[in-house]
């Protein structure tokens, strides 16, 4: 279970903060990526709006 949560967190960070052209090849070719991305997206939806606004602000600030 812990490994699954770590994997979801890793995919979530990469999905949210890294542009598609800079994402690691091992992740783009992963067969588990769609499931992990879905789980991460569900987690983002459950966050308070101020947290998601902060993530968006970081993306704009660092041009990610």
PDB file with one MODEL, atoms N, CA, C and O in Angstrom:
MODEL        1
ATOM      1  N   UNK A   1       0.817  -1.184   0.000  1.00  0.00           N
ATOM      2  CA  UNK A   1       0.000   0.000   0.000  1.00  0.00           C
ATOM      3  C   UNK A   1       0.867   1.256   0.000  1.00  0.00           C
ATOM      4  O   UNK A   1       0.566   2.214  -0.713  1.00  0.00           O
ATOM      5  N   UNK A   2       1.929   1.263   0.785  1.00  0.00           N
ATOM      6  CA  UNK A   2       2.808   2.432   0.834  1.00  0.00           C
ATOM      7  C   UNK A   2       3.459   2.688  -0.515  1.00  0.00           C
ATOM      8  O   UNK A   2       3.567   3.832  -0.956  1.00  0.00           O
ATOM      9  N   UNK A   3       3.886   1.633  -1.157  1.00  0.00           N
ATOM     10  CA  UNK A   3       4.509   1.772  -2.464  1.00  0.00           C
ATOM     11  C   UNK A   3       3.527   2.368  -3.471  1.00  0.00           C
ATOM     12  O   UNK A   3       3.906   3.202  -4.293  1.00  0.00           O
ATOM     13  N   UNK A   4       2.281   1.944  -3.407  1.00  0.00           N
ATOM     14  CA  UNK A   4       1.255   2.461  -4.294  1.00  0.00           C
ATOM     15  C   UNK A   4       1.043   3.959  -4.049  1.00  0.00           C
ATOM     16  O   UNK A   4       0.911   4.727  -5.003  1.00  0.00           O
ATOM     17  N   UNK A   5       1.010   4.376  -2.791  1.00  0.00           N
ATOM     18  CA  UNK A   5       0.843   5.799  -2.470  1.00  0.00           C
ATOM     19  C   UNK A   5       2.043   6.624  -2.921  1.00  0.00           C
ATOM     20  O   UNK A   5       1.877   7.750  -3.390  1.00  0.00           O
ATOM     21  N   UNK A   6       3.234   6.083  -2.785  1.00  0.00           N
ATOM     22  CA  UNK A   6       4.430   6.779  -3.255  1.00  0.00           C
ATOM     23  C   UNK A   6       4.392   6.908  -4.779  1.00  0.00           C
ATOM     24  O   UNK A   6       4.732   7.960  -5.322  1.00  0.00           O
ATOM     25  N   UNK A   7       3.984   5.851  -5.461  1.00  0.00           N
ATOM     26  CA  UNK A   7       3.897   5.890  -6.919  1.00  0.00           C
ATOM     27  C   UNK A   7       2.869   6.918  -7.377  1.00  0.00           C
ATOM     28  O   UNK A   7       3.121   7.656  -8.329  1.00  0.00           O
ATOM     29  N   UNK A   8       1.727   6.976  -6.722  1.00  0.00           N
ATOM     30  CA  UNK A   8       0.707   7.967  -7.069  1.00  0.00           C
ATOM     31  C   UNK A   8       1.252   9.379  -6.866  1.00  0.00           C
ATOM     32  O   UNK A   8       1.039  10.259  -7.700  1.00  0.00           O
ATOM     33  N   UNK A   9       1.952   9.588  -5.761  1.00  0.00           N
ATOM     34  CA  UNK A   9       2.522  10.907  -5.484  1.00  0.00           C
ATOM     35  C   UNK A   9       3.546  11.293  -6.538  1.00  0.00           C
ATOM     36  O   UNK A   9       3.559  12.434  -6.999  1.00  0.00           O
ATOM     37  N   UNK A  10       4.399  10.365  -6.923  1.00  0.00           N
ATOM     38  CA  UNK A  10       5.406  10.628  -7.951  1.00  0.00           C
ATOM     39  C   UNK A  10       4.745  11.006  -9.268  1.00  0.00           C
ATOM     40  O   UNK A  10       5.120  12.001  -9.888  1.00  0.00           O
ATOM     41  N   UNK A  11       3.767  10.223  -9.698  1.00  0.00           N
ATOM     42  CA  UNK A  11       3.078  10.506 -10.959  1.00  0.00           C
ATOM     43  C   UNK A  11       2.326  11.829 -10.868  1.00  0.00           C
ATOM     44  O   UNK A  11       2.302  12.595 -11.832  1.00  0.00           O
ATOM     45  N   UNK A  12       1.724  12.098  -9.741  1.00  0.00           N
ATOM     46  CA  UNK A  12       0.991  13.347  -9.557  1.00  0.00           C
ATOM     47  C   UNK A  12       1.912  14.553  -9.681  1.00  0.00           C
ATOM     48  O   UNK A  12       1.570  15.534 -10.341  1.00  0.00           O
ATOM     49  N   UNK A  13       3.065  14.484  -9.057  1.00  0.00           N
ATOM     50  CA  UNK A  13       4.028  15.585  -9.140  1.00  0.00           C
ATOM     51  C   UNK A  13       4.493  15.778 -10.570  1.00  0.00           C
ATOM     52  O   UNK A  13       4.566  16.907 -11.053  1.00  0.00           O
ATOM     53  N   UNK A  14       4.803  14.699 -11.242  1.00  0.00           N
ATOM     54  CA  UNK A  14       5.271  14.798 -12.622  1.00  0.00           C
ATOM     55  C   UNK A  14       4.158  15.310 -13.528  1.00  0.00           C
ATOM     56  O   UNK A  14       4.409  16.148 -14.394  1.00  0.00           O
ATOM     57  N   UNK A  15       2.940  14.826 -13.346  1.00  0.00           N
ATOM     58  CA  UNK A  15       1.811  15.292 -14.162  1.00  0.00           C
ATOM     59  C   UNK A  15       1.533  16.771 -13.954  1.00  0.00           C
ATOM     60  O   UNK A  15       1.268  17.492 -14.916  1.00  0.00           O
ATOM     61  N   UNK A  16       1.591  17.227 -12.724  1.00  0.00           N
ATOM     62  CA  UNK A  16       1.216  18.598 -12.412  1.00  0.00           C
ATOM     63  C   UNK A  16       2.318  19.607 -12.691  1.00  0.00           C
ATOM     64  O   UNK A  16       2.029  20.732 -13.100  1.00  0.00           O
ATOM     65  N   UNK A  17       3.565  19.234 -12.482  1.00  0.00           N
ATOM     66  CA  UNK A  17       4.632  20.221 -12.526  1.00  0.00           C
ATOM     67  C   UNK A  17       5.572  20.134 -13.716  1.00  0.00           C
ATOM     68  O   UNK A  17       6.262  21.110 -14.010  1.00  0.00           O
ATOM     69  N   UNK A  18       5.627  19.026 -14.399  1.00  0.00           N
ATOM     70  CA  UNK A  18       6.562  18.897 -15.510  1.00  0.00           C
ATOM     71  C   UNK A  18       5.829  18.955 -16.845  1.00  0.00           C
ATOM     72  O   UNK A  18       4.777  18.337 -17.005  1.00  0.00           O
ATOM     73  N   UNK A  19       6.382  19.698 -17.805  1.00  0.00           N
ATOM     74  CA  UNK A  19       5.784  19.691 -19.137  1.00  0.00           C
ATOM     75  C   UNK A  19       5.899  18.298 -19.763  1.00  0.00           C
ATOM     76  O   UNK A  19       6.784  17.521 -19.406  1.00  0.00           O
ATOM     77  N   UNK A  20       5.016  17.999 -20.678  1.00  0.00           N
ATOM     78  CA  UNK A  20       4.969  16.665 -21.283  1.00  0.00           C
ATOM     79  C   UNK A  20       6.282  16.312 -21.970  1.00  0.00           C
ATOM     80  O   UNK A  20       6.715  15.162 -21.905  1.00  0.00           O
ATOM     81  N   UNK A  21       6.920  17.269 -22.622  1.00  0.00           N
ATOM     82  CA  UNK A  21       8.157  16.971 -23.349  1.00  0.00           C
ATOM     83  C   UNK A  21       9.360  16.748 -22.436  1.00  0.00           C
ATOM     84  O   UNK A  21      10.406  16.301 -22.907  1.00  0.00           O
ATOM     85  N   UNK A  22       9.240  17.048 -21.144  1.00  0.00           N
ATOM     86  CA  UNK A  22      10.356  16.848 -20.213  1.00  0.00           C
ATOM     87  C   UNK A  22      10.132  15.701 -19.239  1.00  0.00           C
ATOM     88  O   UNK A  22      10.942  15.495 -18.334  1.00  0.00           O
ATOM     89  N   UNK A  23       9.058  14.958 -19.406  1.00  0.00           N
ATOM     90  CA  UNK A  23       8.770  13.857 -18.492  1.00  0.00           C
ATOM     91  C   UNK A  23       9.674  12.665 -18.802  1.00  0.00           C
ATOM     92  O   UNK A  23      10.030  12.442 -19.959  1.00  0.00           O
ATOM     93  N   UNK A  24      10.047  11.899 -17.775  1.00  0.00           N
ATOM     94  CA  UNK A  24      10.955  10.770 -17.971  1.00  0.00           C
ATOM     95  C   UNK A  24      10.341   9.688 -18.855  1.00  0.00           C
ATOM     96  O   UNK A  24       9.135   9.441 -18.817  1.00  0.00           O
ATOM     97  N   UNK A  25      11.194   9.053 -19.646  1.00  0.00           N
ATOM     98  CA  UNK A  25      10.733   8.028 -20.590  1.00  0.00           C
ATOM     99  C   UNK A  25      10.161   6.809 -19.866  1.00  0.00           C
ATOM    100  O   UNK A  25       9.192   6.210 -20.332  1.00  0.00           O
ATOM    101  N   UNK A  26      10.754   6.438 -18.730  1.00  0.00           N
ATOM    102  CA  UNK A  26      10.266   5.252 -18.026  1.00  0.00           C
ATOM    103  C   UNK A  26       8.820   5.428 -17.585  1.00  0.00           C
ATOM    104  O   UNK A  26       8.082   4.448 -17.482  1.00  0.00           O
ATOM    105  N   UNK A  27       8.413   6.650 -17.327  1.00  0.00           N
ATOM    106  CA  UNK A  27       7.048   6.894 -16.881  1.00  0.00           C
ATOM    107  C   UNK A  27       6.079   6.980 -18.056  1.00  0.00           C
ATOM    108  O   UNK A  27       4.935   6.536 -17.956  1.00  0.00           O
ATOM    109  N   UNK A  28       6.530   7.541 -19.150  1.00  0.00           N
ATOM    110  CA  UNK A  28       5.640   7.657 -20.306  1.00  0.00           C
ATOM    111  C   UNK A  28       5.346   6.303 -20.927  1.00  0.00           C
ATOM    112  O   UNK A  28       4.321   6.143 -21.590  1.00  0.00           O
ATOM    113  N   UNK A  29       6.216   5.329 -20.729  1.00  0.00           N
ATOM    114  CA  UNK A  29       6.017   3.996 -21.292  1.00  0.00           C
ATOM    115  C   UNK A  29       5.407   3.019 -20.296  1.00  0.00           C
ATOM    116  O   UNK A  29       5.238   1.839 -20.605  1.00  0.00           O
ATOM    117  N   UNK A  30       5.080   3.497 -19.115  1.00  0.00           N
ATOM    118  CA  UNK A  30       4.548   2.629 -18.068  1.00  0.00           C
ATOM    119  C   UNK A  30       3.105   2.231 -18.348  1.00  0.00           C
ATOM    120  O   UNK A  30       2.290   3.053 -18.767  1.00  0.00           O
ATOM    121  N   UNK A  31       2.805   0.970 -18.113  1.00  0.00           N
ATOM    122  CA  UNK A  31       1.428   0.501 -18.300  1.00  0.00           C
ATOM    123  C   UNK A  31       0.541   0.879 -17.120  1.00  0.00           C
ATOM    124  O   UNK A  31      -0.684   0.863 -17.239  1.00  0.00           O
ATOM    125  N   UNK A  32       1.139   1.215 -15.994  1.00  0.00           N
ATOM    126  CA  UNK A  32       0.377   1.623 -14.809  1.00  0.00           C
ATOM    127  C   UNK A  32       0.097   3.119 -14.777  1.00  0.00           C
ATOM    128  O   UNK A  32      -0.679   3.587 -13.944  1.00  0.00           O
ATOM    129  N   UNK A  33       0.712   3.864 -15.666  1.00  0.00           N
ATOM    130  CA  UNK A  33       0.573   5.325 -15.644  1.00  0.00           C
ATOM    131  C   UNK A  33      -0.873   5.800 -15.714  1.00  0.00           C
ATOM    132  O   UNK A  33      -1.243   6.675 -14.931  1.00  0.00           O
ATOM    133  N   UNK A  34      -1.705   5.281 -16.598  1.00  0.00           N
ATOM    134  CA  UNK A  34      -3.099   5.777 -16.635  1.00  0.00           C
ATOM    135  C   UNK A  34      -3.829   5.604 -15.304  1.00  0.00           C
ATOM    136  O   UNK A  34      -4.558   6.499 -14.876  1.00  0.00           O
ATOM    137  N   UNK A  35      -3.639   4.476 -14.659  1.00  0.00           N
ATOM    138  CA  UNK A  35      -4.307   4.228 -13.387  1.00  0.00           C
ATOM    139  C   UNK A  35      -3.758   5.163 -12.305  1.00  0.00           C
ATOM    140  O   UNK A  35      -4.525   5.708 -11.512  1.00  0.00           O
ATOM    141  N   UNK A  36      -2.444   5.349 -12.269  1.00  0.00           N
ATOM    142  CA  UNK A  36      -1.844   6.226 -11.278  1.00  0.00           C
ATOM    143  C   UNK A  36      -2.222   7.686 -11.527  1.00  0.00           C
ATOM    144  O   UNK A  36      -2.448   8.440 -10.581  1.00  0.00           O
ATOM    145  N   UNK A  37      -2.290   8.081 -12.792  1.00  0.00           N
ATOM    146  CA  UNK A  37      -2.704   9.445 -13.122  1.00  0.00           C
ATOM    147  C   UNK A  37      -4.149   9.685 -12.705  1.00  0.00           C
ATOM    148  O   UNK A  37      -4.482  10.752 -12.189  1.00  0.00           O
ATOM    149  N   UNK A  38      -4.996   8.705 -12.927  1.00  0.00           N
ATOM    150  CA  UNK A  38      -6.393   8.831 -12.528  1.00  0.00           C
ATOM    151  C   UNK A  38      -6.510   8.987 -11.016  1.00  0.00           C
ATOM    152  O   UNK A  38      -7.255   9.839 -10.532  1.00  0.00           O
ATOM    153  N   UNK A  39      -5.778   8.168 -10.273  1.00  0.00           N
ATOM    154  CA  UNK A  39      -5.818   8.247  -8.813  1.00  0.00           C
ATOM    155  C   UNK A  39      -5.295   9.601  -8.331  1.00  0.00           C
ATOM    156  O   UNK A  39      -5.840  10.182  -7.392  1.00  0.00           O
ATOM    157  N   UNK A  40      -4.250  10.094  -8.967  1.00  0.00           N
ATOM    158  CA  UNK A  40      -3.721  11.412  -8.611  1.00  0.00           C
ATOM    159  C   UNK A  40      -4.706  12.524  -8.916  1.00  0.00           C
ATOM    160  O   UNK A  40      -4.846  13.461  -8.129  1.00  0.00           O
ATOM    161  N   UNK A  41      -5.390  12.433 -10.048  1.00  0.00           N
ATOM    162  CA  UNK A  41      -6.389  13.441 -10.411  1.00  0.00           C
ATOM    163  C   UNK A  41      -7.542  13.447  -9.417  1.00  0.00           C
ATOM    164  O   UNK A  41      -8.066  14.509  -9.080  1.00  0.00           O
ATOM    165  N   UNK A  42      -7.939  12.276  -8.950  1.00  0.00           N
ATOM    166  CA  UNK A  42      -8.992  12.204  -7.940  1.00  0.00           C
ATOM    167  C   UNK A  42      -8.528  12.843  -6.638  1.00  0.00           C
ATOM    168  O   UNK A  42      -9.311  13.494  -5.946  1.00  0.00           O
ATOM    169  N   UNK A  43      -7.262  12.659  -6.309  1.00  0.00           N
ATOM    170  CA  UNK A  43      -6.713  13.281  -5.109  1.00  0.00           C
ATOM    171  C   UNK A  43      -6.668  14.795  -5.218  1.00  0.00           C
ATOM    172  O   UNK A  43      -6.958  15.497  -4.248  1.00  0.00           O
ATOM    173  N   UNK A  44      -6.305  15.308  -6.398  1.00  0.00           N
ATOM    174  CA  UNK A  44      -6.282  16.757  -6.625  1.00  0.00           C
ATOM    175  C   UNK A  44      -7.684  17.339  -6.487  1.00  0.00           C
ATOM    176  O   UNK A  44      -7.859  18.423  -5.930  1.00  0.00           O
ATOM    177  N   UNK A  45      -8.679  16.620  -6.993  1.00  0.00           N
ATOM    178  CA  UNK A  45     -10.060  17.105  -6.902  1.00  0.00           C
ATOM    179  C   UNK A  45     -10.523  17.219  -5.452  1.00  0.00           C
ATOM    180  O   UNK A  45     -11.375  18.049  -5.134  1.00  0.00           O
ATOM    181  N   UNK A  46      -9.967  16.393  -4.579  1.00  0.00           N
ATOM    182  CA  UNK A  46     -10.399  16.411  -3.186  1.00  0.00           C
ATOM    183  C   UNK A  46      -9.672  17.460  -2.346  1.00  0.00           C
ATOM    184  O   UNK A  46     -10.026  17.671  -1.186  1.00  0.00           O
ATOM    185  N   UNK A  47      -8.662  18.120  -2.915  1.00  0.00           N
ATOM    186  CA  UNK A  47      -7.929  19.150  -2.177  1.00  0.00           C
ATOM    187  C   UNK A  47      -8.754  20.433  -2.076  1.00  0.00           C
ATOM    188  O   UNK A  47      -9.605  20.693  -2.926  1.00  0.00           O
ATOM    189  N   UNK A  48      -8.508  21.227  -1.049  1.00  0.00           N
ATOM    190  CA  UNK A  48      -9.183  22.520  -0.944  1.00  0.00           C
ATOM    191  C   UNK A  48      -8.770  23.439  -2.103  1.00  0.00           C
ATOM    192  O   UNK A  48      -7.671  23.289  -2.637  1.00  0.00           O
ATOM    193  N   UNK A  49      -9.619  24.372  -2.494  1.00  0.00           N
ATOM    194  CA  UNK A  49      -9.314  25.247  -3.634  1.00  0.00           C
ATOM    195  C   UNK A  49      -8.048  26.077  -3.449  1.00  0.00           C
ATOM    196  O   UNK A  49      -7.377  26.385  -4.434  1.00  0.00           O
ATOM    197  N   UNK A  50      -7.703  26.443  -2.232  1.00  0.00           N
ATOM    198  CA  UNK A  50      -6.504  27.253  -2.042  1.00  0.00           C
ATOM    199  C   UNK A  50      -5.226  26.464  -2.336  1.00  0.00           C
ATOM    200  O   UNK A  50      -4.229  27.048  -2.763  1.00  0.00           O
ATOM    201  N   UNK A  51      -5.240  25.174  -2.117  1.00  0.00           N
ATOM    202  CA  UNK A  51      -4.075  24.345  -2.427  1.00  0.00           C
ATOM    203  C   UNK A  51      -3.898  24.224  -3.938  1.00  0.00           C
ATOM    204  O   UNK A  51      -2.783  24.349  -4.445  1.00  0.00           O
ATOM    205  N   UNK A  52      -4.981  23.985  -4.650  1.00  0.00           N
ATOM    206  CA  UNK A  52      -4.884  23.887  -6.113  1.00  0.00           C
ATOM    207  C   UNK A  52      -4.494  25.235  -6.712  1.00  0.00           C
ATOM    208  O   UNK A  52      -3.771  25.277  -7.707  1.00  0.00           O
ATOM    209  N   UNK A  53      -4.959  26.335  -6.126  1.00  0.00           N
ATOM    210  CA  UNK A  53      -4.557  27.664  -6.596  1.00  0.00           C
ATOM    211  C   UNK A  53      -3.059  27.874  -6.369  1.00  0.00           C
ATOM    212  O   UNK A  53      -2.383  28.478  -7.202  1.00  0.00           O
ATOM    213  N   UNK A  54      -2.545  27.382  -5.255  1.00  0.00           N
ATOM    214  CA  UNK A  54      -1.119  27.488  -4.973  1.00  0.00           C
ATOM    215  C   UNK A  54      -0.294  26.701  -5.994  1.00  0.00           C
ATOM    216  O   UNK A  54       0.748  27.175  -6.448  1.00  0.00           O
ATOM    217  N   UNK A  55      -0.754  25.511  -6.354  1.00  0.00           N
ATOM    218  CA  UNK A  55      -0.061  24.699  -7.362  1.00  0.00           C
ATOM    219  C   UNK A  55      -0.060  25.429  -8.697  1.00  0.00           C
ATOM    220  O   UNK A  55       0.963  25.469  -9.381  1.00  0.00           O
ATOM    221  N   UNK A  56      -1.198  26.007  -9.076  1.00  0.00           N
ATOM    222  CA  UNK A  56      -1.270  26.761 -10.333  1.00  0.00           C
ATOM    223  C   UNK A  56      -0.346  27.978 -10.309  1.00  0.00           C
ATOM    224  O   UNK A  56       0.279  28.312 -11.315  1.00  0.00           O
ATOM    225  N   UNK A  57      -0.267  28.633  -9.158  1.00  0.00           N
ATOM    226  CA  UNK A  57       0.624  29.790  -9.021  1.00  0.00           C
ATOM    227  C   UNK A  57       2.084  29.367  -9.171  1.00  0.00           C
ATOM    228  O   UNK A  57       2.866  30.074  -9.807  1.00  0.00           O
ATOM    229  N   UNK A  58       2.461  28.229  -8.598  1.00  0.00           N
ATOM    230  CA  UNK A  58       3.826  27.720  -8.771  1.00  0.00           C
ATOM    231  C   UNK A  58       4.130  27.426 -10.228  1.00  0.00           C
ATOM    232  O   UNK A  58       5.225  27.715 -10.711  1.00  0.00           O
ATOM    233  N   UNK A  59       3.162  26.852 -10.928  1.00  0.00           N
ATOM    234  CA  UNK A  59       3.363  26.545 -12.346  1.00  0.00           C
ATOM    235  C   UNK A  59       3.593  27.825 -13.157  1.00  0.00           C
ATOM    236  O   UNK A  59       4.455  27.854 -14.035  1.00  0.00           O
ATOM    237  N   UNK A  60       2.830  28.874 -12.868  1.00  0.00           N
ATOM    238  CA  UNK A  60       3.004  30.134 -13.579  1.00  0.00           C
ATOM    239  C   UNK A  60       4.320  30.808 -13.190  1.00  0.00           C
ATOM    240  O   UNK A  60       5.023  31.349 -14.043  1.00  0.00           O
ATOM    241  N   UNK A  61       4.644  30.772 -11.915  1.00  0.00           N
ATOM    242  CA  UNK A  61       5.846  31.442 -11.430  1.00  0.00           C
ATOM    243  C   UNK A  61       7.112  30.830 -12.010  1.00  0.00           C
ATOM    244  O   UNK A  61       8.037  31.550 -12.384  1.00  0.00           O
ATOM    245  N   UNK A  62       7.156  29.517 -12.085  1.00  0.00           N
ATOM    246  CA  UNK A  62       8.351  28.838 -12.588  1.00  0.00           C
ATOM    247  C   UNK A  62       8.220  28.424 -14.039  1.00  0.00           C
ATOM    248  O   UNK A  62       9.082  27.724 -14.571  1.00  0.00           O
ATOM    249  N   UNK A  63       7.135  28.857 -14.688  1.00  0.00           N
ATOM    250  CA  UNK A  63       6.874  28.583 -16.099  1.00  0.00           C
ATOM    251  C   UNK A  63       6.962  27.093 -16.413  1.00  0.00           C
ATOM    252  O   UNK A  63       7.667  26.671 -17.329  1.00  0.00           O
ATOM    253  N   UNK A  64       6.231  26.317 -15.634  1.00  0.00           N
ATOM    254  CA  UNK A  64       6.214  24.860 -15.811  1.00  0.00           C
ATOM    255  C   UNK A  64       5.060  24.446 -16.677  1.00  0.00           C
ATOM    256  O   UNK A  64       4.880  23.257 -16.939  1.00  0.00           O
TER     257      UNK A  64
ENDMDL
END
